């Protein structure tokens, strides 16, 4: 197995975490919309928690992308 194939395989495996991030973001926003529609008075508290959860989940995606790019383009 050449080094280039191993790098591509490693980057693909690292990028699989993006699937989990997409699932988490969908669940987060679905729950967020549902909670605000059930109890509109709690909008301020739920918005702050939702924004923090969105930022943390998105940061995982950025770290995974960085790791995948480092695996692919690291000099030999």
Secondary structure, DSSP 8 states (H G I E B T S, - for coil): --HHHHHHHHHHHHHTHHHHHHHHHHHHHHHHHHHHHH-GGGHHHHHHHHHHHHHHHHHHHHHHHHHHHHHHH---
